Amino acid sequence: MPLIVLALLWELPVIRPFSMKKSCVSCHPYEVDRVRSDEWYELLQTFEDASIYQTWSYGKVRWGERRLSHIVCKQDGEIVGIAQVAVVKPPVFNIGIAYAPWGPLWKRKEASNRIERFQHVIACMKQEYAVRRGLLLRIAPNHFEPEEGPAISVLREAGFERKAVPYRTLRLDLGCSLEDLRKKLDQKWRNQLNRAEKNDLRLVEGTDPELYKKFLFIYHQMMERKKFETGVDVSEFQKIQEDLPDRMKMKIIVCEVDGEPVSALIGSIIGNSGIYLLGATSDEGMKTKGSYLQQWRMIQHLKSAGSTYYDLGGIDPENNPGVFHFKAGLSGKEVSHIGLFEACDNRVSSRAVRVAEKVKSLQKELAKSLSQNDERRYAK
């Protein structure tokens, strides 16, 4: 069948038989698709590098529950790593892609976390998804290290290639006291925080769906004002929030003035780090400096939760200097994510994925072009 036809079939759901599978790599077993969602959440809580992107709810909303695969890797009877993988393929052919965003997880709490553990987990995943299933395997571990560090060396030795520019972010070390963290703030940032604390602002916090609706109200105002494109689907995160178990729901902080929401922040606290996911500020919120007060409140939450780091959610100094300077004021350290890596033993599978992605990219470009033409036509 021509590859273009396979590409058109790409979005059909994957039908996986309800079976229990078990394989072996170098005499160390791994188990696939043998955990329930509640068991998966229990496992997540045992890993420092767990994040919202490896939650069952994220995968269920983002790709559909029937496309999810879960692998549990063991060594000497001990669980050393896990990964939630999205499997996207045509329903009949043994080609397609297996993708683990911010996975696999291999840093167990209160464990030595030797690099050999990571090496073992990578070998298990490659055996199951690239070799046994014949898929193109993509992984993006929740790991930060300098170029050509030990984890990158492990991936290259296992036959993985880096396929995307590493994600850059500012990461705030939460190891010191709140008092010291405040002292380390950039002077201008601290001045703005002081101003916000003197304004008549009220913070409303929690995980309630009504708070998310308040965030959406401010977010749409902001998008209308700024008129820029974003790859973030805020309605998707709303569904994820509704599906997450209470202990892993995103933290929502809304700033109000005279009962009206003017700014909002949404963050996730899973594993040993917090992540700044979404933010929105209205014109009034910019005047009252509510975003400074919200970020400081989030840091307080992270400290009380025992978090080690606060990932400020990515930076782009060249194309988005305003947001970069705001985040830089928290005095976090700029770090680079390990990057997106892929491996594939099936040349047909690899080519089919490339074609499917090209078709999808062309569809997006066409839709954007038609939308711009409509805007110009109605503007006349």
C-alpha positions in Angstrom: 0.0 0.0 0.0 1.4 3.5 -0.8 2.8 5.4 2.1 0.5 8.3 1.5 -2.5 6.0 2.1 -0.8 4.8 5.4 -0.5 8.4 6.4 -4.2 9.0 5.9 -4.9 6.0 8.1 -2.6 7.4 10.8 -5.3 8.9 13.0 -7.4 5.7 13.3 -7.3 4.2 16.9 -5.0 1.4 17.7 -6.8 -1.8 18.7 -4.6 -3.7 21.1 -5.7 -7.2 22.3 -6.4 -7.3 26.0 -3.5 -9.6 26.8 -0.7 -9.8 29.3 2.8 -9.7 27.8 6.2 -10.3 29.3 9.6 -10.2 27.6 13.2 -10.3 28.7 16.3 -8.3 28.0 19.6 -9.7 29.2 17.7 -11.9 31.7 16.0 -8.9 33.3 12.3 -9.0 32.9 10.0 -6.1 31.9 6.2 -6.1 31.9 3.9 -4.4 29.4 0.3 -3.4 29.8 -0.3 -5.1 33.1 -1.1 -2.1 35.3 -4.4 -0.3 35.9 -4.6 3.4 36.1 -4.7 3.5 39.9 -1.6 1.3 40.1 0.1 3.5 37.6 -0.5 6.6 39.8 1.0 4.7 42.8 4.1 3.9 40.8 4.5 7.6 39.7 4.7 8.7 43.3 7.8 6.6 43.7 9.8 8.4 41.1 11.6 11.8 41.4 11.4 12.5 37.7 7.6 11.9 37.4 5.6 14.7 35.8 2.2 15.5 34.5 3.3 14.3 31.1 3.6 10.8 32.3 0.2 10.7 34.0 -2.5 8.4 32.8 -4.9 11.4 32.5 -2.5 13.3 30.2 -2.1 10.3 27.9 -5.8 9.5 27.9 -6.8 13.1 26.9 -3.9 13.8 24.6 -4.0 10.5 22.5 -6.9 8.4 23.7 -6.7 5.6 26.3 -6.7 2.8 23.7 -3.4 4.2 22.3 -1.6 4.0 25.7 1.0 1.4 26.5 2.7 1.1 29.9 6.0 -0.6 30.5 7.5 -1.5 33.9 11.2 -2.5 33.9 12.7 -4.6 36.6 16.1 -5.6 37.7 16.8 -8.3 40.3 13.1 -8.2 41.2 13.1 -4.4 41.8 11.3 -1.9 39.6 14.0 0.4 38.2 12.0 2.3 35.5 8.6 2.9 34.0 7.2 4.7 31.0 3.8 5.6 29.5 4.0 5.4 25.8 1.6 6.6 23.2 1.4 4.1 20.3 0.1 5.6 17.0 -0.2 3.3 14.0 -2.7 2.1 11.4 -4.9 -0.7 12.7 -3.5 -3.5 10.5 0.1 -2.8 9.7 3.1 -3.3 12.0 4.4 0.2 11.5 4.0 3.4 13.4 5.4 5.4 16.3 5.8 4.9 20.0 6.3 8.1 22.0 7.2 8.7 25.6 7.0 12.4 26.5 9.2 13.2 29.5 9.9 9.5 29.8 11.1 7.0 30.7 11.2 7.5 34.5 14.2 5.9 36.2 15.1 8.1 39.2 13.5 6.2 42.1 13.0 8.1 45.4 15.6 7.1 48.0 17.5 5.0 45.4 21.1 5.2 44.1 19.8 5.9 40.6 23.0 4.8 38.9 23.3 5.4 35.2 23.2 1.7 34.6 19.5 1.8 35.6 18.8 4.2 32.8 20.7 2.0 30.5 18.6 -1.0 31.4 15.3 0.8 31.0 16.4 2.2 27.6 17.3 -1.4 26.5 13.9 -2.7 27.6 12.0 0.0 25.8 13.9 -0.5 22.6 13.4 -4.2 22.7 9.6 -3.9 23.2 8.7 -1.0 20.9 11.5 -0.7 18.2 12.4 -4.4 17.9 9.4 -6.5 18.8 6.7 -4.2 17.6 8.7 -2.6 14.7 7.8 0.9 15.7 9.8 4.1 15.6 10.5 4.8 19.3 10.8 8.4 20.5 11.7 9.3 24.0 12.3 12.6 25.8 13.4 11.8 29.4 12.8 14.3 32.2 16.5 14.9 32.6 18.8 17.9 32.3 22.5 17.5 31.7 25.4 19.2 29.7 26.0 18.2 26.1 27.5 14.7 25.8 26.7 13.8 29.4 26.4 10.2 30.7 22.7 9.8 29.8 23.2 11.1 26.2 26.2 8.7 25.9 23.9 5.8 26.9 21.3 6.8 24.3 23.8 7.1 21.5 25.4 3.7 22.4 21.9 2.2 22.3 21.4 3.4 18.8 19.3 6.5 19.5 19.7 9.8 17.6 18.7 13.2 18.8 16.0 14.6 16.6 15.0 18.0 18.1 16.7 21.1 19.6 16.9 20.6 23.4 14.2 22.4 25.4 15.7 25.4 27.3 14.3 26.5 30.6 15.2 28.3 33.8 15.2 26.0 36.8 15.0 27.5 40.3 16.8 25.5 43.1 14.5 25.4 46.1 17.2 24.0 48.5 17.5 27.2 50.5 15.0 28.9 52.8 12.2 31.2 51.6 14.0 34.1 53.1 17.1 33.3 51.1 15.1 32.7 47.9 13.5 36.1 48.2 17.0 37.7 48.7 18.2 36.1 45.5 15.4 37.6 43.4 16.5 40.2 40.9 16.2 43.6 42.5 13.6 44.9 40.0 11.6 41.7 40.4 11.6 41.9 44.2 10.5 45.6 43.9 7.5 44.5 41.8 6.6 41.8 44.3 6.7 44.3 47.1 4.4 46.6 45.1 2.0 43.7 44.5 1.9 42.8 48.2 0.8 46.4 48.9 -2.0 46.4 46.4 -5.5 45.3 47.3 -5.1 41.9 45.8 -6.8 38.6 46.8 -5.4 35.2 45.8 -7.9 32.3 45.3 -6.2 28.9 45.2 -7.2 25.3 44.6 -7.9 22.7 42.0 -11.7 23.5 41.5 -13.0 23.5 37.9 -14.5 26.9 38.5 -11.0 28.3 39.1 -9.9 26.8 35.7 -12.9 28.7 34.1 -11.6 31.9 35.6 -8.2 31.2 34.2 -9.8 30.6 30.7 -11.6 34.0 31.0 -8.4 35.8 31.5 -6.4 33.7 29.0 -8.8 34.5 26.2 -8.6 38.2 27.0 -4.8 38.0 26.9 -4.8 36.1 23.6 -7.1 38.7 22.0 -4.8 41.5 23.2 -1.5 39.9 22.1 -2.7 38.2 19.0 0.0 35.5 18.8 -0.2 31.8 18.1 0.6 29.1 20.6 0.9 25.4 20.5 -0.7 25.0 23.9 -4.3 23.7 24.0 -5.7 25.1 27.2 -9.0 23.2 26.8 -7.0 20.0 26.7 -5.4 20.8 30.0 -8.9 21.5 31.4 -9.9 18.0 30.5 -6.7 16.6 32.0 -7.4 18.5 35.2 -10.9 17.0 35.5 -9.5 13.5 35.0 -6.5 13.6 37.3 -6.7 12.1 40.8 -7.0 14.7 43.6 -3.5 14.3 44.8 -2.0 15.1 41.3 -4.3 17.8 40.1 -2.7 21.0 38.9 -2.5 23.9 41.3 -4.5 27.0 40.2 -3.8 30.4 41.7 -6.1 33.3 40.6 -5.5 36.9 41.5 -8.6 39.0 42.0 -9.2 42.8 42.3 -12.6 43.7 43.8 -13.8 40.2 43.1 -12.8 40.3 39.4 -10.1 37.8 38.2 -7.1 39.7 36.6 -4.4 37.1 36.4 -3.9 33.4 36.9 -1.2 30.8 37.2 -1.4 27.0 36.7 1.4 24.7 37.9 2.0 21.1 38.5 3.6 19.5 41.5 4.6 15.9 40.8 7.8 14.1 41.5 10.6 16.3 43.0 9.9 19.3 40.8 7.2 21.9 40.1 6.4 23.0 36.6 5.0 26.4 35.5 2.4 25.3 32.9 0.1 28.1 32.1 -0.3 31.8 32.9 -2.6 34.6 31.9 -2.8 38.3 32.7 -5.4 40.9 31.8 -4.7 44.7 31.4 -5.7 45.3 35.0 -3.5 42.4 36.1 -0.5 44.0 34.5 -1.1 47.2 36.4 -1.5 45.5 39.8 1.5 43.1 39.3 -0.6 40.1 40.3 1.7 37.7 38.3 4.6 38.5 40.7 2.5 37.7 43.8 1.2 34.4 42.2 4.7 33.2 41.3 5.9 33.8 44.8 2.9 32.0 46.2 3.7 29.0 43.9 7.2 28.9 45.3 5.8 28.8 48.8 3.6 25.8 47.8 6.6 24.0 46.3 8.6 24.5 49.4 5.8 23.2 51.6 5.5 20.1 49.3 9.2 19.4 49.6 10.0 20.0 46.0 13.6 20.3 44.9 13.3 22.5 41.8 10.8 24.8 40.0 10.9 24.5 36.2 9.7 27.9 34.9 8.3 26.4 31.7 10.7 27.1 28.9 12.3 30.2 27.6 12.8 31.8 24.2 14.9 35.0 24.7 15.0 35.9 21.0 11.3 35.6 20.1 9.7 36.2 23.5 12.1 38.5 25.5 9.4 39.9 27.8 8.5 36.5 29.2 12.1 35.6 29.4 13.0 38.6 31.5 10.1 38.0 33.8 11.2 34.4 34.5 14.9 35.4 34.7 14.0 37.7 37.6 13.4 34.7 39.8 17.2 34.0 39.5 16.9 30.4 38.3 19.7 28.7 36.4 19.4 28.2 32.7 19.5 24.5 31.8 18.9 22.4 28.7 16.7 19.4 28.6 18.3 16.3 27.3 16.3 16.4 24.1 14.2 14.2 21.9 15.8 10.9 20.8 14.5 8.2 18.5 15.5 4.7 17.4 14.0 2.4 14.8 14.9 -1.0 13.4 12.1 -0.9 10.8 12.9 1.3 7.8 9.4 1.1 6.5 8.0 2.3 9.8 10.5 5.1 9.9 9.6 6.3 6.4 5.8 6.0 7.1 6.1 8.2 10.1 8.0 10.8 8.1 5.4 10.9 5.4 2.5 11.0 7.9 4.2 14.0 9.7 4.8 15.8 6.4 1.1 15.4 5.5 0.1 16.7 8.9 2.4 19.6 8.6 1.1 20.5 5.1 -2.5 20.3 6.4 -1.7 22.8 9.2 0.0 25.1 6.7 -3.0 24.9 4.4 -5.5 25.6 7.2 -3.4 28.6 8.3 -3.3 30.0 4.8 -7.0 29.6 4.3 -7.6 31.3 7.7 -5.4 34.2 6.7 -7.1 34.6 3.3 -10.5 34.7 5.1 -9.3 37.4 7.4 -8.0 39.5 4.5 -11.3 39.0 2.5 -13.5 40.1 5.4 -11.2 43.0 6.2 -11.9 44.5 2.7 
